[in-house]
Amino acid sequence: MSLYSEGELGSVAVRGCVQFSLCYDPAKKELQVHVLRCRELAEAKKQRSDPYIKTYLLPDKSNRSKRKTTVRKRSLDPIFNETLKYKLEKRDLQGRTLNLSVWHHDSLGRNLFLGEVEIALGTWDWANTSPEWFSLQPRMPISSDGLTSRGNLNLALKFIPAGSEGGGLPPTGELHIWVKDAQSLIPLQSGTVDAFVQCYVLPDDSKASRQKTRVVKRSLNPLFNHTMVYDGFQAKDLAEACAEFTLWHHEAFSKRQLGGIRLSLGTGSSYGLPVGWMDSTAEERGVWGRLLQQPGQWVEALLPLRTNLVPRA
């Protein structure tokens, strides 16, 4: 899905460049995009264009994310000298992309696309606040599924073997899970997230295996501080198991998944049967391996909420 409708794009060949700077003001909690000028833009009409600049903070493609400069009439080398501003925490810039596009304004017809630039803000050097020139590029269709992660989940796990605490306690092995918080969530649409985390220890996907945190409303950095306990385990069972955590946006009559993690040895099988959910990444496998190697100790993890979880059959 593109940011623009086909009717809005037109067919002008892209050329030229744009000069702007990026600055994050911690006092105002504000991203500032200072647009200075463009140079050698394409001609939308007979040797002229009426350009303006539009920005989005992807993946939010709604009007809440859209900012515009004023239109500069009859110029292929327009000077804007305007600052477009976004209010957000600096940590929420992780996973965001600035899409800056140049357009010809046609008051009687359709606006024409003149080129765009995209900047991954998670890797931007914020010490660099000087204006820079960027070559305008042809349009890049944006997939709503283009993100590999929608934030991070901070948790800790501990395996307590049966009888390890003296007096025959615990009677069976216990898996303790502490869901601390999520960080830098990227909402599915504009605005914020009403988040909760759901957990299963697979292969048991029954209601008895499902545990959930409370819903934390209107936060991209929700604090859960929720503990869960699963019992009846031996260490050899954990080698065949997978702790699946999914983070959801809660709505009045439904829920939508932002992403998840799967902690396991990632063998692709459980108790000899091939299963799609044993698809842990190297980082996730490392956490589960440390859990098995360090019984009785908390294993801390901050992991990306990935969007590519293989659906369970």
Secondary structure, 3 states (H helix, E strand, C coil): CCCCCHHHHCCCCCCCEEEEEEEEECCCCEEEEEEEEEECCCCCECCECCEEEEEEEECCCCHHHCEECCCCCCCCCCEEEEEEEEECCHHHHCCCEEEEEEEECCCCCCCEEEEEEEEEHHHCCCCCCCCEEEECECCCCCCCCCCCEEEEEEEEEEEECCCCCCCCCCCCEEEEEEEEEEECCCCCCCCCCCEEEEEEEECCCCCCCCEECCCECCCCCCEEEEEEEEEEECHHHHCCCEEEEEEEEECCCCEEEEEEEEECCCCCEECCEECCCCCCCHHHHHHHHHHHHCCCCCEEEEEEEECCCCCCC
